[in-house]
Amino acid sequence: MSIGDVVEMNKVLQGQGIPVYVHLHDTCGSQFFTFGPPKGSDIQEVSRQSLEAAREKVGEFLSFKGVRAEFSEDGKSFWTV
């Protein structure tokens, strides 16, 4: 996924009123992503409800791009397959 895709994904979440920000972590040969509070917000930790909504929207976004996400057990990070 490109940085532009991540920016677009964050705009989708913001536009849906979901207070979650997707962070890109790029490692040698692969990428993974984590969910966190939006930049500049006073939120310390993302609620379970917000994480669920973010996972749903990210799944839809990636599916539209022909990509599938696998989420970590705690639901706070994901990678593409």
N, C-alpha and C positions, 0 to 999 in steps of 0.2 A: 504494500500500500504506500502511496505517496504521502508526503506531508500535506499536500492539498486535500487529499481524501480525509485526513484527520481533521483538518480545519473545517471542511464541509460537514463532517460527522458532528463536530462540536456545535456548529451552527444549527443543525437539525435538532440536537438536544435542547439548545437554548430556545429555539423557536417553539418547541413543544412544552416549554416551561419545566423541563427536567433539570434540577440543579446538580448536574454532574458534568465533569470535564474529563475528556479522554486524553491521557498522556501517552505519547509514543516513546518507546524504549527501543533503540536500534542496537543490535549486537551483531557480531560477525556472522553473517549468513542468515540471520532471522530477525524478526521483530516481535515484540510483545507490547501489550497496552495495559494500562491500569486506569481505574476510575478514581477520581478524586473530586474534592469540592471545586466549584468554578473559581477561576482566577479573580482575585479581589473580593471574594465573599468572606463573610464572617463565619461560615459553616466550618466546623472543625472536622466532622466526620459525615460521610454520606449515609443517609438513612437506608434501611433495607428496602423500603418502598421505592425510593429513588433509584437504587441499584437495579431493582427488578425492571423498572420502566426503561432505564438506560440499556440494559441487556436486550430487551425486546426491540427497541429502536435501532440499536447497533446491529442486531441480527437482521432486521429488515433492510437496513442501509447496505450491509455487506451482501446480502442475497441479491439485491438489485444490481450490484457490481459483479455478481457471479462468484462471490467468495463466501466461505462459511467460517463462522467463528466458533472456537471451542473456549469455554469459560472455565476458569479455575474453580475448585471445589467451594471456595468461599465467595465466589461471584465477583471478586474485586479486580480481576485481571482476565485478559483473554489474548488469544493469538489466532492467526488465520490459517486455514488449511485449504 
